[in-house]
Amino acid sequence: MTVHTVQVPTAAGVTPTYAAAGASDSFLPKGSGKHLIHVKNAGASPDNVVINDPNSVTPEAATQYNPDVTVAVTNAQERMILIDPARFVNPATGAVEFTNSFLTSVTIGVFLVG
């Protein structure tokens, strides 16, 4: 599991750093603002990033329900995923947890945006 460090941009800017994606990743949110997961896929296959939503409850009479969010990051593309910690923080760990379906040449940076 890769635990990504949240980077905090300032008025002077930030030099972003990226770490290799793991099959199971997480980050500990900083402050109460929204966060951005920036996924860069330089590989030859798509990466499906699944952000775990441990807090949404099953709607009444639902026969199948999964509130997790899946974002497809096409090969040789990038995606920026906006995360609201109020929805995605696991209360047991205090972390936002997500998985990647493809790992070769996939890097991730996490940023505080507000």
QUIBELNOR-V479490 format. One record per residue. N is the residue number from 1. RES is the residue in three letters. OMEGA is omega in radians with two decimals (none if undefined). D_LAST is the distance of its C-alpha to the last C-alpha in whole Angstrom. Layout:
# QUIBELNOR-V479490
n = (N:N)
res = (RES:RES)
omega = (OMEGA:OMEGA)
d_last = (D_LAST:D_LAST)
This chain:
# QUIBELNOR-V479490
n = (1:2:3:4:5:6:7:8:9:10:11:12:13:14:15:16:17:18:19:20:21:22:23:24:25:26:27:28:29:30:31:32:33:34:35:36:37:38:39:40:41:42:43:44:45:46:47:48:49:50:51:52:53:54:55:56:57:58:59:60:61:62:63:64:65:66:67:68:69:70:71:72:73:74:75:76:77:78:79:80:81:82:83:84:85:86:87:88:89:90:91:92:93:94:95:96:97:98:99:100:101:102:103:104:105:106:107:108:109:110:111:112:113:114)
res = (MET:THR:VAL:HIS:THR:VAL:GLN:VAL:PRO:THR:ALA:ALA:GLY:VAL:THR:PRO:THR:TYR:ALA:ALA:ALA:GLY:ALA:SER:ASP:SER:PHE:LEU:PRO:LYS:GLY:SER:GLY:LYS:HIS:LEU:ILE:HIS:VAL:LYS:ASN:ALA:GLY:ALA:SER:PRO:ASP:ASN:VAL:VAL:ILE:ASN:ASP:PRO:ASN:SER:VAL:THR:PRO:GLU:ALA:ALA:THR:GLN:TYR:ASN:PRO:ASP:VAL:THR:VAL:ALA:VAL:THR:ASN:ALA:GLN:GLU:ARG:MET:ILE:LEU:ILE:ASP:PRO:ALA:ARG:PHE:VAL:ASN:PRO:ALA:THR:GLY:ALA:VAL:GLU:PHE:THR:ASN:SER:PHE:LEU:THR:SER:VAL:THR:ILE:GLY:VAL:PHE:LEU:VAL:GLY)
omega = (3.06:3.03:-3.08:3.08:3.11:3.13:-3.06:3.08:3.08:3.10:3.11:3.12:3.08:3.02:-3.03:3.03:-3.10:3.11:3.12:3.09:3.03:3.11:3.11:-3.07:3.08:2.95:3.08:-3.10:3.05:3.11:-3.07:-3.10:3.08:-3.12:-3.13:3.00:3.14:-3.11:3.08:-3.14:3.11:-3.10:-3.06:3.13:3.10:3.07:3.03:3.12:-3.13:3.12:-3.10:3.05:-3.10:-2.98:-3.13:-3.11:-3.12:3.08:3.13:3.09:3.10:3.09:3.07:-3.06:3.05:-3.09:3.11:-3.14:3.11:3.10:3.11:3.07:-3.08:3.11:-3.12:3.11:3.08:3.03:3.01:-3.04:-3.13:-3.06:3.00:-3.10:-3.14:3.14:-2.90:-3.13:3.06:-3.08:-3.14:-3.07:-3.07:-3.06:2.92:-3.05:3.12:-3.13:3.10:-3.13:-3.11:-3.01:-3.05:3.10:3.06:3.09:-3.03:2.96:3.14:-3.04:2.98:-3.10:3.12:none)
d_last = (26:24:21:18:16:12:12:9:10:11:13:16:14:15:18:16:19:20:22:25:24:26:28:25:22:19:16:15:11:10:9:8:4:5:7:10:13:15:19:22:25:28:31:33:32:29:27:26:22:22:20:21:20:22:22:23:26:29:30:34:36:34:37:34:30:27:24:23:21:23:22:24:24:27:29:28:25:21:19:15:14:11:11:10:12:13:16:16:16:20:21:24:22:19:18:16:20:21:24:25:29:29:29:31:29:25:23:19:16:13:9:6:4:0)
